[in-house]
């Protein structure tokens, strides 16, 4: 027997209505799950970058896992996406520039093409997005073949621009508007089950210290926390149930490598996070090339959001799960994990690196692999050209040692000194954070142009100018002070310095010598650095405005010339910058 609702009411049977309505009400009010798939700092890594994600083995050692490559990244994102019927794919900046040659030669058009095919929804503008200037960045969004740089656009095929949306909430033009939209919204579900995700995207305030000034002329970069806090109520007013921040700023953890951990988290992003509106739910970060997953509420109970970073070069993907109450319009639970994009084995500077069964190995997605191959094949004339030989592999310092150049930093400083002797250069310095990859020669020691390009992808000209000994000391101190991450400049042959990290900030240099003699504080010297440092990059303000400046060749041309100048270039192994031994 069927009873209509009207008859039930007439008979006075409200309990029967409750019994009928209960399951529907429960279904309507149950949390709605949305996946957020996060990446950052892709840097045009079309091919596997020949780097590993280091994971603790739980026994005091490290398991290196070969990872990365656009086609493998696509498969990993597809795998994560398969676990979320409703998802949003986001990037926290530096998607392009400082890229592999197959992307850089073609103005990073193929990297945009890869991300279009992967299905990215939003990308925050990072500092490297401005490397070729704001007009070229606008072309990345809008497409077209207008020639805005020395390189020819659309060299392989027409370029239609990004199908995803760049966001630049803190990048402000002279008229007060932002270069790209500040925020975005995405709604999932229908009716009472609909939930809306609000996204804020921005770069770090310090971007002007990291790019060529002409590329950002007329732009200002606002305070990160103020920008985010101003955007949150606007998104809430537009119906956002969850707030996701994509910020190109980050931090680092300490201890054994742990892409899922947050041990002793520190960095320039922390003061920003501690000021954020409590309605922020997730912060996807980048810039430091470090991987972590932080329940930030454990660091600051007043700020109970998730903080994540997927490292660099597409080696990881962050899988974030949000459960949202559609009735109250708030996030009721959130969780995240980093997925290693295990790809193919390779030979590192320390020898062969095989796959491990401890983590899934992804297969390359066929359409992405085919698309990338078109650009890789076109670039082979550049990448496969032999340029000389070195006597051994030159590893890139990683992890806790990443702030020191080591033998590879010494080699690069020597190359820049050698290229600028005619300008009177006596000393050269290389910034370790500007070293992008190890130099791994073939079995006979041969390096190709592709090998050195991976190491120096910026195309910076080197600059030689005059500094006093006191100015040199003060500039070296900047790399050792308590502002930002520590970075020990790698010096050229004949120059050495020792420092004591226990001494007060600004007074940590203990000794400096040139050719075995103490550096004269009042004496002048001719010093060579790359153009990035000459503009104050990485916070080294002491190089800005050096007098009698002479611009030399590009850093990569200097390295090629140095290696090919002798039959086999010896990688210098001596310690030129070191900590004073404890008594």
ZAKOL-331256 format. One record per residue (C-alpha): residue in one letter; x, y, z. Coordinates in steps of 0.001 Angstrom, whole numbers, padded with zeros to 6 digits, always signed. Layout:
ZAKOL-331256
AXYZ
...
end
This chain:
ZAKOL-331256
X+000000+000000+000000
X+001306+003475-000922
X+000451+006585+001091
X+000874+010065-000374
X+002586+012712+001719
X-000713+014644+001808
X-002522+011596+003227
X+000226+011022+005789
X-000194+014587+006978
X-003937+014126+007139
X-003538+011027+009240
X-001077+012820+011556
X+001854+010482+011008
X+004945+012758+011154
X+007177+009866+012137
X+006514+008279+008776
X+007651+011503+007030
X+010862+011467+009101
X+011435+007860+008151
X+011039+008726+004478
X+013060+011958+004578
X+015895+010726+006809
X+018042+008886+004204
X+017748+011744+001711
X+018668+014333+004354
X+021672+012260+005395
X+022773+011893+001787
X+022464+015645+001159
X+024444+016586+004273
X+027233+013979+003983
X+030682+015504+003319
X+031646+016049-000314
X+035144+014858-001208
X+037340+016893-003551
X+040926+016041-004518
X+043560+018730-004957
X+046509+017546-007050
X+049550+019745-006502
X+052881+020259-008252
X+055470+023050-008233
X+058798+024061-009787
X+058467+021914-012911
X+061107+024048-014668
X+060492+022648-018121
X+061615+019127-017191
X+060315+017382-020281
X+062688+014430-019933
X+063582+012558-016734
X+065989+014953-014978
X+068472+012266-013917
X+067830+013047-010271
X+066413+011047-007392
X+063955+011561-004582
X+065807+010567-001423
X+063748+008730+001174
X+064899+007508+004571
X+065232+003741+004834
X+064446+003916+008563
X+067911+002592+009423
X+069930+005784+009168
X+070415+005443+005415
X+068776+006808+002297
X+066929+005143-000563
X+067330+007158-003798
X+064379+006746-006163
X+064835+007813-009830
X+061952+010139-010627
X+060523+012720-012997
X+059895+013270-016694
X+056761+014812-018204
X+055239+011589-019550
X+055724+009810-016205
X+054386+012844-014341
X+051266+012708-016483
X+050716+009050-015581
X+051233+009758-011882
X+048711+012617-011966
X+046250+010386-013824
X+046703+007761-011127
X+046046+010242-008326
X+043132+011745-010224
X+041559+008297-010593
X+041141+008224-006807
X+039147+011472-006852
X+035954+011597-008944
X+036076+015355-008331
X+039483+017046-008457
X+041432+020208-009188
X+045027+020197-010496
X+047205+023121-009440
X+050791+024361-009645
X+052664+026702-007281
X+054860+028420-009870
X+058143+028147-011794
X+056497+025869-014313
X+058813+027324-016948
X+062357+028748-017334
X+065636+027393-015961
X+064431+024547-018158
X+065887+021599-020015
X+067239+022501-023443
X+064387+020836-025351
X+061984+023216-023637
X+064197+026307-023331
X+065242+026342-027012
X+061573+026700-027875
X+060746+029351-025271
X+059087+026750-023013
X+056182+026390-025410
X+056381+022575-025078
X+056176+022800-021280
X+052943+024756-021582
X+051776+022172-024104
X+052543+019357-021642
X+050606+021038-018833
X+047652+021648-021154
X+047585+017936-021942
X+047975+016960-018285
X+045003+019145-017419
X+046355+021756-014999
X+043632+024168-013830
X+045595+026974-012121
X+049268+027980-011893
X+050607+030658-009568
X+053182+032923-011177
X+056679+032205-009832
X+059811+034326-010088
X+061171+032332-013039
X+058031+033022-015033
X+059436+036558-015400
X+062867+035501-016724
X+061996+036518-020291
X+059935+039498-019229
X+056276+040133-018505
X+055229+040458-022150
X+056605+037030-022990
X+054839+035674-019913
X+051569+037147-021179
X+052231+035298-024451
X+052525+032064-022459
X+048952+032637-021278
X+047421+034055-024435
X+049398+032351-027193
X+050589+033775-030492
X+053909+034038-032289
X+055002+037613-031572
X+058822+037741-031283
X+059578+039247-027850
X+062976+037628-027197
X+066060+036822-029292
X+064664+033337-029923
X+062092+032617-032599
X+058661+031633-031223
X+056489+028969-032847
X+059593+027350-034340
X+058046+023872-034336
X+054310+024571-034442
X+051806+027382-033747
X+051528+028247-030075
X+048011+028729-028732
X+048885+029481-025106
X+047941+027944-021779
X+044498+026443-021344
X+044985+026771-017580
X+044781+030110-015780
X+047796+031951-014415
X+047116+033674-011073
X+049161+036626-009750
X+047375+038173-006782
X+050422+040105-005543
X+051845+041246-008902
X+050444+044732-009382
X+050628+046987-012446
X+050937+050771-012356
X+047159+051185-012664
X+046557+049044-009566
X+045291+045975-011400
X+047037+042618-011224
X+049009+041209-014154
X+046807+038102-014127
X+043662+037404-012087
X+044257+037194-008349
X+041897+034296-007723
X+039849+031547-009318
X+036767+029533-008404
X+035749+025988-009278
X+032446+024346-008292
X+031878+020604-007979
X+028520+018832-007778
X+025013+020180-008176
X+022183+021478-006061
X+022536+020943-002339
X+025635+018830-002938
X+027532+021586-004754
X+030751+022849-003159
X+033066+025594-004391
X+036855+025790-004133
X+038440+029244-004075
X+042059+029509-005241
X+044534+032348-004572
X+047797+032363-006544
X+050858+034547-005989
X+054637+034764-006043
X+057099+035837-003387
X+057580+039508-002547
X+061303+039138-003202
X+060836+038427-006921
X+062558+041730-007922
X+065764+040376-006327
X+065598+037262-008488
X+064932+038536-012027
X+066313+041089-014469
X+064759+044490-013631
X+063768+045269-017219
X+061528+042200-017287
X+059328+043508-014484
X+059402+047242-015214
X+056233+048908-013936
X+055310+045990-011674
X+055326+045887-007895
X+055137+042806-005682
X+052908+043199-002656
X+053204+041603+000774
X+052171+037962+000541
X+050119+037650+003748
X+048336+040966+003213
X+047455+039915-000328
X+046086+036535+000724
X+044112+037981+003631
X+042508+040567+001362
X+041430+037867-001094
X+039898+035419+001405
X+036740+037428+002279
X+036152+038177-001393
X+036230+034474-002232
X+033974+033674+000704
X+031515+036302-000518
X+031528+034541-003899
X+030552+031276-002237
X+033896+029541-001670
X+033556+026652+000785
X+037311+025935+000834
X+040298+028237+000296
X+043471+026974-001409
X+046571+029172-001588
X+049185+028572-004294
X+052293+030494-003249
X+055707+030500-004819
X+057565+030644-001528
X+058613+027824+000738
X+060760+026346+003449
X+062886+023343+004324
X+062860+020514+006812
X+065798+018978+008677
X+066896+015450+009376
X+066558+012409+007156
X+064782+012954+003809
X+061041+012577+004231
X+058673+013831+001495
X+055782+013126+003888
X+057302+014907+006901
X+057717+018314+008480
X+060631+017920+010913
X+062031+021249+012172
X+060336+023136+009369
X+061797+026595+008757
X+062090+029142+005982
X+060907+032457+004602
X+057351+031193+004255
X+056793+030757+008005
X+056260+034431+008900
X+053774+034599+006026
X+051865+031546+007211
X+051706+032792+010789
X+049810+035881+009616
X+047238+034155+007393
X+043467+034320+007745
X+042340+031191+009625
X+039842+030451+006858
X+042676+029241+004614
X+042488+025435+004357
X+045507+024407+002255
X+048742+026116+001212
X+050535+024587-001785
X+054049+026043-001805
X+057267+025955-003842
X+060460+027866-004647
X+062852+026029-002284
X+062701+022772-004285
X+062051+020937-001013
X+059340+018346-000433
X+057197+018249+002692
X+053704+017709+004071
X+052941+019733+007198
X+049965+019795+009511
X+050680+023419+010232
X+048398+023398+013253
X+051115+021435+015054
X+053540+024301+014416
X+051024+027052+015134
X+047722+025880+016695
X+046029+029087+015560
X+046658+028166+011905
X+045331+024625+011349
X+045824+024368+007598
X+047772+021893+005479
X+051093+022993+003964
X+052610+021015+001092
X+055380+021063-001488
X+056172+018538-004226
X+059887+019262-004492
X+061105+020016-008023
X+061196+018875-011670
X+057990+016841-011517
X+059609+014232-009272
X+056635+014233-006889
X+052892+014886-006984
X+050963+015947-003884
X+047676+014098-003364
X+045406+016220-001150
X+041961+015066-000004
X+039403+017563+001256
X+036029+016639+002740
X+033617+019542+002738
X+030317+019849+004594
X+027902+021183+001923
X+025468+022455+004588
X+027859+024552+006678
X+030178+025269+003751
X+033388+024363+005546
X+036161+021781+005328
X+035663+019058+007926
X+038796+017022+007174
X+041933+017274+005076
X+044894+015002+004395
X+047863+014958+002032
X+050689+012738+000861
X+053460+013092-001694
X+053557+010472-004444
X+056991+009714-005920
X+056936+009812-009725
X+059294+006846-010086
X+060335+006714-013727
X+063479+005196-015269
X+066918+004205-013949
X+069911+006343-014879
X+073627+006748-014217
X+074341+009464-011671
X+077640+011093-010744
X+077900+008375-008087
X+077140+005465-010422
X+074097+003549-011725
X+070773+004102-009968
X+068160+001388-010377
X+064433+001362-009698
X+063137+000173-006351
X+060117-002094-005740
X+059324-000119-002575
X+057379+002434-004609
X+055184+002158-007709
X+056968+002622-011036
X+054915+004677-013475
X+054864+004141-017215
X+055118+007085-019612
X+051788+008341-020919
X+051925+007724-024652
X+050531+011028-025934
X+052839+013097-023713
X+055854+010948-024626
X+055130+011422-028331
X+054679+015176-027910
X+057904+015566-025906
X+059841+013419-028403
X+059045+015923-031149
X+060862+018683-029268
X+063660+016475-027963
X+064419+015247-031488
X+064436+018816-032790
X+066946+019844-030112
X+069414+016990-030607
X+071711+019010-032863
X+072384+021162-029802
X+072260+018600-027032
X+074474+015905-028551
X+077381+018123-029626
X+080551+017098-027687
X+082257+020047-025978
X+085213+018431-024173
X+086191+016064-021379
X+086478+016100-017587
X+088447+013673-015460
X+085517+012598-013270
X+081878+013237-012537
X+081131+016444-010645
X+078192+015880-008276
X+075762+018619-007338
X+075522+019033-003583
X+072064+018170-002298
X+070107+018258+000945
X+071920+019799+003901
X+074973+020416+001688
X+072990+022209-001017
X+074174+025618+000182
X+077804+024859-000671
X+079225+024519-004162
X+081835+021800-003581
X+084068+020676-006467
X+081390+021510-009047
X+081040+025049-007714
X+084830+025397-007821
X+084874+024273-011455
X+082217+026809-012465
X+083996+029635-010633
X+087262+028690-012370
X+085501+028733-015742
X+084131+032224-015158
X+087496+033486-013954
X+089187+032028-017030
X+086651+033690-019326
X+087214+037150-017818
X+090976+037346-017260
X+091155+039886-020090
X+088809+042122-018072
X+091316+041994-015244
X+089511+039357-013179
X+091399+038054-010164
X+088551+036296-008323
X+085259+034701-009361
X+082333+033489-007270
X+079565+031006-008095
X+076279+030799-006174
X+075496+027157-005267
X+071737+027678-005658
X+072418+028507-009313
X+073877+025043-009951
X+071028+023067-011468
X+072459+019615-012190
X+075626+017526-011821
X+078086+017077-014662
X+078069+013384-015539
X+080351+012552-018491
X+080321+009514-020716
X+082639+006631-019872
X+085511+008325-021715
X+084932+011623-019895
X+083110+013369-022743
X+080519+016018-021955
X+077932+017229-024448
X+076398+020660-024726
X+073203+019118-023333
X+075109+018019-020219
X+076431+021490-019447
X+073120+023120-020342
X+071383+021067-017658
X+073942+022500-015249
X+073708+026150-016403
X+070327+026760-018113
X+070003+030494-017408
X+072021+032168-020144
X+073401+034748-017683
X+076249+036918-018894
X+079179+037115-016486
X+080154+040540-015132
X+083575+041694-013939
X+083848+044762-011691
X+085872+046286-008876
X+085398+045567-005167
X+087457+046283-002058
X+088519+043474+000214
X+086101+044796+002841
X+083241+044674+000330
X+084137+041107-000624
X+084136+040056+003031
X+080797+041774+003690
X+079268+040051+000660
X+080501+036631+001727
X+078970+037342+005147
X+075580+037885+003459
X+075546+034244+002438
X+076216+033161+006020
X+073907+035522+007907
X+070608+034657+009561
X+068475+036160+006790
X+067243+033424+004478
X+068927+030085+003754
X+072702+029798+004127
X+074652+029898+000846
X+078440+029644+000809
X+079721+031221-002408
X+082103+028930-004311
X+085354+030789-005121
X+087832+030406-007970
X+091300+028874-007620
X+093670+030739-005331
X+090904+032237-003182
X+089977+030609+000143
X+087999+031536+003212
X+087058+029935+006520
X+084042+030692+008660
X+082596+029866+012062
X+078783+029479+012080
X+078766+029830+015876
X+079899+033435+015685
X+077386+036326+015483
X+075605+036955+012190
X+077617+039385+010086
X+080924+038391+011689
X+081351+034736+010774
X+084271+034979+008335
X+087436+034042+010203
X+090017+034289+007415
X+090248+035181+003711
X+093274+034634+001494
X+094160+035162-002157
X+097118+033216-003470
X+098048+032384+000118
X+098112+035993+001342
X+095474+037689+003542
X+092985+039716+001535
X+093627+043437+001968
X+090480+045052+003301
X+091361+048417+001773
X+092792+047004-001438
X+090741+046747-004663
X+090260+043567-006674
X+088583+042673-009955
X+085756+040222-009234
X+083610+038168-011646
X+080079+036912-010931
X+077133+035931-013098
X+074619+038600-014065
X+072072+037281-011597
X+074410+037900-008672
X+075466+041264-010116
X+071828+042357-009784
X+071660+041275-006138
X+070252+037815-006790
X+069955+035358-003903
X+070192+038317-001525
X+073828+039198-002287
X+073391+042961-002299
X+077150+043540-002098
X+077515+042853-005819
X+074966+045507-006827
X+076370+048676-008412
X+079986+047524-008597
X+082061+050170-010441
X+083952+049685-013711
X+081721+046776-014693
X+082515+044858-017895
X+080030+042364-019320
X+081540+039127-020557
X+080240+035946-022240
X+077333+033864-020989
X+077994+031498-018112
X+077460+028453-020327
X+079864+029761-022994
X+082443+030336-020248
X+082019+026757-019037
X+082251+025285-022538
X+085403+027272-023321
X+087029+026253-020029
X+086362+022549-020528
X+087482+022436-024159
X+090667+024477-023516
X+092563+021364-022382
X+092362+017713-023455
X+090862+016718-020092
X+089746+019323-017548
X+090432+018281-013963
X+087531+018860-011555
X+089130+020709-008599
X+088744+018787-005354
X+090326+021137-002805
X+088202+022807-000121
X+088204+026535-000815
X+085429+027550+001574
X+085092+025654+004822
X+084090+025679+008456
X+086839+026383+010982
X+087655+023105+012775
X+086490+022971+016374
X+089272+023059+018952
end
